[in-house]
């Protein structure tokens, strides 16, 4: 099977832990871009749930990070995910978009 490049976009509901990417097969996440589309400062969290495990504090790699209005953050450290691993997000308001760039094998 050929490798597949994907970009998945998600706009989570405010104050709700949301799956923003689920690996269908082995995958390398190459970039996660976070964009606040309003003029209001808010915060966000991101976590990796191995095999879709329930939400737990030890899964978070970003926690309550502020993002200014109309600002973008990028996380370019590669993450290797196995099938059914999930990236989750939590936002202070529903104006934050996430773009997950992956290479699935």
QUIVEN-V471289 format. One record per residue. N is the residue number from 0. RES is the residue in one letter. PHI is phi as a letter, one per 20 degrees, with the letter a starting at -180 (none if undefined). OMEGA is omega in degrees with one decimal (* if undefined). Layout:
# QUIVEN-V471289
n=N res=RES phi=PHI omega=OMEGA
n=N res=RES phi=PHI omega=OMEGA
This chain:
# QUIVEN-V471289
n=0 res=X phi=none omega=-178.8
n=1 res=X phi=f omega=174.1
n=2 res=X phi=f omega=-177.6
n=3 res=X phi=c omega=173.4
n=4 res=X phi=e omega=179.6
n=5 res=X phi=c omega=168.5
n=6 res=X phi=c omega=-179.2
n=7 res=X phi=d omega=179.5
n=8 res=X phi=d omega=178.1
n=9 res=X phi=b omega=173.6
n=10 res=X phi=c omega=-176.6
n=11 res=X phi=f omega=171.9
n=12 res=X phi=f omega=-179.2
n=13 res=X phi=f omega=174.5
n=14 res=X phi=l omega=178.2
n=15 res=X phi=c omega=174.8
n=16 res=X phi=f omega=-172.8
n=17 res=X phi=c omega=172.0
n=18 res=X phi=f omega=178.2
n=19 res=X phi=d omega=174.6
n=20 res=X phi=b omega=173.3
n=21 res=X phi=c omega=-179.9
n=22 res=X phi=f omega=176.9
n=23 res=X phi=e omega=177.2
n=24 res=X phi=b omega=175.6
n=25 res=X phi=g omega=-176.3
n=26 res=X phi=b omega=171.1
n=27 res=X phi=d omega=174.7
n=28 res=X phi=e omega=-175.5
n=29 res=X phi=e omega=-177.4
n=30 res=X phi=a omega=168.3
n=31 res=X phi=c omega=179.7
n=32 res=X phi=d omega=-179.3
n=33 res=X phi=d omega=-174.7
n=34 res=X phi=c omega=175.1
n=35 res=X phi=e omega=-174.7
n=36 res=X phi=e omega=176.7
n=37 res=X phi=d omega=178.6
n=38 res=X phi=e omega=-176.4
n=39 res=X phi=d omega=174.2
n=40 res=X phi=f omega=175.4
n=41 res=X phi=b omega=178.8
n=42 res=X phi=c omega=176.5
n=43 res=X phi=b omega=175.7
n=44 res=X phi=c omega=172.3
n=45 res=X phi=c omega=-179.4
n=46 res=X phi=b omega=172.6
n=47 res=X phi=d omega=178.7
n=48 res=X phi=d omega=179.8
n=49 res=X phi=f omega=-179.4
n=50 res=X phi=l omega=177.0
n=51 res=X phi=m omega=-178.9
n=52 res=X phi=g omega=177.6
n=53 res=X phi=f omega=-177.7
n=54 res=X phi=g omega=179.0
n=55 res=X phi=b omega=-175.3
n=56 res=X phi=g omega=-178.3
n=57 res=X phi=f omega=-179.9
n=58 res=X phi=e omega=-170.6
n=59 res=X phi=f omega=172.1
n=60 res=X phi=d omega=170.7
n=61 res=X phi=c omega=-176.8
n=62 res=X phi=c omega=177.3
n=63 res=X phi=l omega=177.4
n=64 res=X phi=f omega=176.7
n=65 res=X phi=f omega=173.1
n=66 res=X phi=c omega=-179.1
n=67 res=X phi=f omega=175.2
n=68 res=X phi=g omega=178.6
n=69 res=X phi=l omega=-178.8
n=70 res=X phi=d omega=178.4
n=71 res=X phi=c omega=173.0
n=72 res=X phi=d omega=177.7
n=73 res=X phi=c omega=176.5
n=74 res=X phi=c omega=-173.0
n=75 res=X phi=d omega=177.2
n=76 res=X phi=f omega=-177.7
n=77 res=X phi=f omega=175.3
n=78 res=X phi=c omega=175.8
n=79 res=X phi=e omega=179.7
n=80 res=X phi=d omega=173.3
n=81 res=X phi=e omega=176.9
n=82 res=X phi=g omega=-179.6
n=83 res=X phi=m omega=171.3
n=84 res=X phi=f omega=-177.0
n=85 res=X phi=c omega=166.5
n=86 res=X phi=d omega=-178.9
n=87 res=X phi=c omega=177.7
n=88 res=X phi=c omega=176.0
n=89 res=X phi=c omega=-177.0
n=90 res=X phi=c omega=177.7
n=91 res=X phi=f omega=173.2
n=92 res=X phi=b omega=-172.4
n=93 res=X phi=e omega=178.0
n=94 res=X phi=d omega=-178.8
n=95 res=X phi=d omega=178.2
n=96 res=X phi=d omega=176.6
n=97 res=X phi=d omega=175.9
n=98 res=X phi=c omega=-177.9
n=99 res=X phi=d omega=179.7
n=100 res=X phi=e omega=-175.8
n=101 res=X phi=c omega=168.5
n=102 res=X phi=c omega=179.5
n=103 res=X phi=e omega=-179.7
n=104 res=X phi=d omega=*
